[in-house]
Amino acid sequence: MSQSPTLYSGMDVHKESITGAYVAKDHAAAVVSLGTFGTRPCDIDQRRRKLHAQATPLVFVSEAGPGGSWRSRYLLPRGSVCWGVAPALMPPKAGDRVHTDRRDALPLARRMRSGDLTPVAVPAVDDAASRALRRAREETLRELQAAKGRRTACWLRPEIRSPGRAHWRPAHLRWRSEGGGPTPAPPMGLQAEGQTVTAQTERLGRLARARHEQGHPGRFSPVVAALQAWRGGPGTVALTMVAARGDLTRCEPPRQRMHALGRTPAA
């Protein structure tokens, strides 16, 4: 293969293995398969040094996923560029229904050379942590809502109703904690569901405190403070928006930035 100033490498990444392929910048060059190698940094460095001996700079590309962010942050200080592309933005090939690791890695390198791929923003370490807390909070809210529904169903099945009027007040909670039913099974199920609700509520509080502790001292503290000045933008909403959108400086036009924040009126 002739020497080229740029070498493009496509990677199909899995949990335990990476299948790679590379192609030179010359459009007459053929795509060459790299085979399969490990996902550890030492395995990536070994392949990177072999490719670096053929051409420089190196441009790596893989589909965006849970392990793509750390790989991009690892390769960037070492003189290589690592793109993460959204699978939904990859142009499909008509009639291509057979997918293997090798068949997925070859088009990545070829499309990267032709410029048909769109990179996604790689979050920094603190941004990734904020997004992880946001996803954990959303999951906890779903689990809490489901647990409350199951707890209410435990009372409705045996037709047990509270004698009081004010629900979820101290007297109502004491009545629920006492339990009662025609058989021992309903109180046992109610106690289990009540413990689930309590555990999810406590977890939600811990996540909220962790998000506030991490969000205010970070580099997005001015953005969080500015979003709270808007109507309907309390601290939780501001932190959620910043964690979901990440660095807003990547949106150059003001209208695009407002659209990323959800502040443009619908047509």
Helices and strands as residue ranges (DSSP letters): E 7-13, E 18-24, E 32-37, H 41-52, E 58-63, H 68-75, G 76-78, E 80-85, G 87-89, H 101-114, H 125-156, H 170-178, H 185-215, H 221-228, H 235-245, G 248-250, H 254-260
